[in-house]
């Protein structure tokens, strides 16, 4: 269940309405319905050159991503959490989705 995070950016609870004004993401898992999430993962890069002629060179075109689906009863990691599923994927640039 989503909660009003501090400025919508951290896992800390905001104290007043001025700290609860950020957009939050619905992370709930409704029963009997498939949920598709999208994440942006930056590939490692290095900057070459300086000024307006600066270019970015990607240092690797392949990453190994591990996804863990956890049950967190109180919204934070404590001794009561457990892992539902672990999935590992190898991601390559230009491979499409």
Secondary structure, DSSP 8 states (H G I E B T S, - for coil): ----BGGGTSSSB-SSGGGS-S--------TT------------EEEESSGGG-EEEES-SEEEEEEEEEE-TTSS-STT-EEEEEEEEEEETT---
